[in-house]
Amino acid sequence: MKKRTSLAISCFFLAGLGGYIYFTPLISLYQLYQATAQHNKKEIEAGVDFDSLRDNIKPQVRTKVSNGLEESLGGKNFISSGIAGLGMAFASPVVDHKVDEAISPEGLQKLLIDIQKQNGNKDNFAAVEQLKTIKFGYKNLDQFN
């Protein structure tokens, strides 16, 4: 009897632990949602590693801007790539500054306010409700989208 009881308790514990691990990203997103809706800057900063996020986003934005420059100059060729490279030498500091500005607690709140204005919502942070329509899920064991 003791073996069955301890086995049942162990299975229950492992199932609970597995459920908690599985739902941890959703719990974190909900906490971030609550902190943003309440204008709680400290909670937002605690929930997001903005420095790491900026470092990951900057190269992606630079690549997009560079590709856009090449396309506006007639597609990928030697001349347009050279001119785009020269343009990126001047644009990179601007891109970095804009990413730093946007990827911050204030930037997150401004983004939500802009979404709210675009959709004509009158309440503060009513746009946060639109975020509920986003679908979340695991891409693989290590990535949550």
N, C-alpha and C positions, 0 to 999 in steps of 0.2 A: 504494500500500500504506500509506503514512504517513497519508493522508487517512482511510482506513478504520479504522486503528488509533486515530487521534486521535478520530474520530467515535464509535467503540465506547467508548473511555475516557470521553468526554464524556457519552454516554448513561448509562453505568454510574454516573458521578459524580452526574448529575442524578437518576437513579432513587434512589440512596442518599440524597441530600439530601431528595428528596420524601418518602421513607419516614420519614426522621428527623423532618421537620416534621410529618408526619401522626401519628406515634406520640408526639410530645412530651407531649401531655396525659396519655397513659397512663403514660409514663415518670415524670412528675411525681407522679401518683397512687400509683404503686408505691413511689417514694421516700418519700412521705408515709406510706404503709402501713408500710414498714420502720421509719421513725423512730418511729412511734407504738407499734409492737410492741416496740421496743427502749427505749421511754421516753426517747428522745433529744429533749429539749426544744429544743435549739439547731437541730437539723435541722427540727423541726416549724415553728419560727418562721421559718426560712429559706425553707421551702417554701410558706408561706401568708402573705399580706398580711392579717393579722387586722384592722388598722385599717380598711382599705378594705372588707373583708367585713362588719365591724360597721356601717359607714356605709351599706352597701347593704341590710342586713337590718333595721335599726331601722325604717325607714318601712313595710316590709312587715308587721312584727309589730304596729306601731301600728295599721295599717289593719285587720288581723285582729281585734285587741282591740276597736277601735271598732265594727266590724261585729258582733262578738259582743255588745257592750253594747246596740247598737240592736235586735238580734234578741231579746235577753232582755227588752227593754222593749216588745215588741209589734210589731216591724218598723220599716221606714223611714217615719217621719212627722215632722212638725215638732217635736213634743214629745220623742219618743224621740231624735231627732237632737240636740236641745239638751241633753238630760240626758246623752247619750253624750259630747257635746263637753265638758261640764263634768266628767264622770267621767274623760275622757282628760287633762284638765289635771292631775288628781291621779295618774293612772296612768302617764303618760309617763315621769316620772323612774324609776318602778319598772321599767317595760319596758326603759328604757335600761340600767339597772343589771343586770337579768337577762341582757340580750343581751351586755353587756360581760363578764359572768361566764361565760356559756356559750360565747362565741366567743373562745376562748383555748386555748393548748396544754393547760392543766389541764382546761378544759371539755371538750375533745375526749377526753381520757383518761377523765374522769368519764362521759361519754356511752358510751364503749365498755365501761366497767365496769358501768354500769347495764344495758346490753343483755345483758351476760354474766350478771348476776344474774337478769334476767327469764327467761332461757332455761335457768337452772340449770347453766351451764357452770362447772366447777371450776378450769380452768386460767386463769392470767392472760392476758388478751387473746385468749382463744379466740373471743370474739365478733368479732374482726377477721376471722375466717374467713367470717362471714356477709356481710361486705362484698363478698366475691368474687362473690356472687350478683347484685349490682347490675349492670345493663346500662348500658354507656357507649357513646356515639356522638356524631357531629357532627349538630347540628340544622341548621346551615348553615355557610358557610365561616368565620364568625367565632365561632360558639358551639358549645361542646362540653358535652354533658349527661352 
